[in-house]
Amino acid sequence: VGVLIGLFAGFYGGALDNIVMRITDVFISIPAILLAMIVTLILSPSLTSVIIAIVVVGWPKVARLVRGQVMSITTNDYIEATEALGANNLRIIFKHVLPNCIGIIIVSFSMGIPGAVMYEAGLSFFGLGIQPPNPSLGSIISNGRGYLMFAPWYSIIPGIALALFVLSVNVLGDTLIDYYDPTYNR
């Protein structure tokens, strides 16, 4: 969602860009976990509502990044040459602009995955996420709270698994940033 919104807002600019970026500012100004909780409460706690909540929380950041990249790409001479050859806007967007944004899109998703996992775990911890009998690290950690004095590993081991997963995906994201950074010397 964020990629498409960023592509069109950055390419067309003008009033569309202003309207989309003001809406993006509104979404970014609301605390993400609160917005995710509101969405799951409105839609009733389930896997589908968690997915929708994560999309609602995540699209503004992706849209901003892609918009900035698109605005940078559209100033290049080959875009002007493509327009001069008679290519329509959709062809320019999807054949010339989008492939040049792929690096930032991959990096954005690799950095967004840990956030999505943490939102899901947080929502499940509060009982607003994935419902039993489906497993979720957040609900496992929440269920172990009653045993912290006698069997702390009920909450500690899923917490460590969650932390290790988030850490590993962050390391992957840092590696991808280094790979797609044109100023990085290999």
Helices and strands as residue ranges (DSSP letters): H 2-12, H 14-29, H 32-43, H 47-73, H 77-84, H 89-92, I 93-97, H 98-125, H 137-143, G 144-147, H 153-180
